[in-house]
Amino acid sequence: MSETTNTTPVPTPEPSTEPQSARASATSDGPEKAVDAPLGEPGKKALDSERAARRAAERAAADLQAKVKEYEDRNKTELERLTEAATAAKAEADAAKAEALRLRVAAETGLPADLHEFLAGDDEEQLRAKAQKLMAATAAAAAPRSPAPDPSQGAKPGASADGQLTRDDLARMSPTEIVAAQDAGRFADLLAGRN
């Protein structure tokens, strides 16, 4: 049997270009200090000015992005406003056409003008059918009717037209009422034999 050896390469640490003191401070003070330490005073000033310039550039870019968004929104708002105006104008035109159609159908069918608002439908055929129904309903309601008789009014059956009393009336009366009726002349027909 043969022995096999593992030939996997072992990673070797890469050589660092930083001085030993910078590497030691990087582990203890954080990465920013490690980079700042070997630069010296002029390097720190240059780095600070670059950072300030980067922040200013980022602010300027954010401002420009906000302006672009505002411009896009303004254009979108204008487009939306025009779209809404067009939609409103179309709805108004459709309503005017429908009203004109209702009035025309009402006039052609003889429906009174104040009843045209009760016509509802999507096309002329439906409007005409509803106008005919309205005409039939209003014709029945407008037909002359004779009033129903009111039994509480007018002459009672059996009583004469001029206020004369009959034998039936006399039978229901008290003696005082009979004397008052005779004084008023309401028994003249009865006494003459006409009733």
Buried (B, 14 or more C-beta within 10 A) or exposed (E): EEEEEEEEEEEEEEEEEBEEEBEEBBEEEEEEEBBBBEEEEEEEEEBEEEEEEEEEEEEEEEEEEEEEEEEEEEEEEEEEEEEEEEEEEEEEEEEEEBEEBBBEBBEEBEBEEEBBEBBEBEEEEEBBEBBEEBBEEEEEEEEEEEEEEEEEEEEEEEBBEEEBBBEEBBEEBEEEEBEEBBEEEBBBBBEEEEB
